[in-house]
Amino acid sequence: GGQGAAILADSDEYGQVVLKTYEKSNPNAGTIEEHIAEMEVLKELNKESNVMHAYDIFQDRDCVYCVNELMSGGDLESLREKAGSAGVPLTEDYFRNIFRKSLVGLDHIHEHDLMHCDLKEPNIMIKNTDLENPEIAIIDFGLAHVCAGPGEAGGTPGYIPPETNARHI
């Protein structure tokens, strides 16, 4: 994406993980402070299986690196195409299961007095490759710390609640 790259990596401690790399010279990549804030949010939420697990963050002279749980099934935005190719019927019960798991994750986030502030199809990932029985997790908590305190609200246009969009708070 525009922020950085995601690389499949092996960890002695966690097995296969995603190593997200953010070049410090990229103005879209965010600051080390922003990545640390997102990592702190994710570590606080690590006990819920429907929220992506974050393991570590480190940096060198050129990049910031985040070690996260592998989401091998892709995101919900690509689900319809992948399920169609795999012959998996997208029934009401199928989506009910995904929505239930998403709401369990969202409830866990809210129990920790946080708002995600950017919940959308690309930010709900499928953890496994079994599209008939997908395990999902909410990702991308970059705006959660912003919404935790006073200030202006953010989010993706088209996904922001109308009342937030109108008042920007």
N, C-alpha and C positions, 0 to 999 in steps of 0.2 A: 504494500500500500504506500501512500504518500508519507507515512510517518517512518516506516522502517521495513525490515525484512523478518520473516519467520523461517527458522531453520529447524529441521528435525535433528535432534541430538540424543545421545545416550548419556544417562547419568548413573553412576554407580549406586547412588542413594535412591533415585526415583524411577529408574528405568527409562523408557522413551519419553522425552519431553519436547517442548517447543522452546527454542532459544530465540527470543525476540531481540533484534539488534536495532538500535537507534543511533544513527550518526549524529554526533554533537553539532556538526556543521550544518545539518538540515534544519531550517527554521520551523518546519512542520513536525519535527520529531518530539518536541516538548523538552522541558528542562529536567535535569536529574532530580530536582525537588518534586516535580510533578510525578515522575515515575516512582519515586520513593513513597509519595502520598498514596498513589494507586496501589502499590504493593502492600502498604500498611492496611489499607481497607480490605484487600483480598485476604491477607493473613488473618485478619479478625474474623472473616467469614469462612475460613477453611473447613469448618466442621460439617458443612452442608454439601451433599453430593451434587446438588443442582446449581452450585456456584463454582466457577472455575477455581482450581487450587493454584496458588502462586507459591513458588518454593524459594526463590533467591533473586537478588539483584546485585549487580556489580558493574564496575566501569573500568575502562582504561583511558588512555589519552584521547582516543578518537570516538569511542562509542559507549553507550549505556546498554547493558544486557539484562534481560529479565528471563528467568527460567520458570516456565509455566507448565501446567498439566496439558498433555496432548489431547486435542479434540479432533480425532481422526475422521469423523463423519461429515465435516463441513458445517455450514451454518443453515439456519432455517430458510434463508433466502434462496438457497440452491436445492432445497428439499424436494420440491415438486418435480423438478427435472430428474434428479437422482432416483427418486422413488419410481417415477415412470419408467426409466431405463431398466430398473431392477424388477419391474413387474409388481411392485408393492402397491396395493390399492389404498388410496388416501380417503378413508371413510371418516364419518363423524366420530366414531370411537377412536380411531387413530389420532385425530387431532385433539380429542378430549384428553387423551393420555399425555400428549405434549403440553397442552395448556395446564393440566394439573401439575405436572412437574415444574413448569415455568412458575406457576403461582406458589408452589412450595419454596422454590428458590427466592422468589420475590418476598414472600412472607419472612423468610430468614433474614433477608437484607433489612426489611423494615423493623424486625425485632431488635436489630442492632442500631436503630435510630438513624438509618441511612436511606437516602433515596438514590436510585441508580441514575436517573436523569437522562438516559439515552437508550432506553429499552426499545429494541426494534429487531427485526428478523436477523440481520447480520450479527447482532450481539447475543444471540441465543445459538449455541453450538451443539452439535451432536457429538458426544464423547466417543461413541463406538462406531463400528462400520455396519452393524446389524440394523438396517433400515426398517425391518419389521418390528423390532423392539428397541427403538432409539432411547438412549440415555442422554439427557440434555443438561447443559450448564449455561448459566448466564455469564457473559464475559464483559470486558471493557468498562472498568470502573473509573475511567479518567475524569468524568464529571461528578462522580459521587461525592468527593471531598468538597467540591465547589458548592454543592447543594446542601451540605451538612451545616453550613453557617450562613450568616447574613451576606447579602450581595445579590447580584443579578443571576438569574437562572440561565442555563444554556441547554443545548440539545440539538438534535437533528431536525431541520425544518420538515414538516409533514408528520412528525412524531410527537412534537411538543404539545401538551394539553392546551386547548384554546385559551383557558384562563391564564396560564403561564405566558403564552405567546402574546396575549393582549397587554399584560401588565409588566412582563419581563422580570418578575420576581418569583 
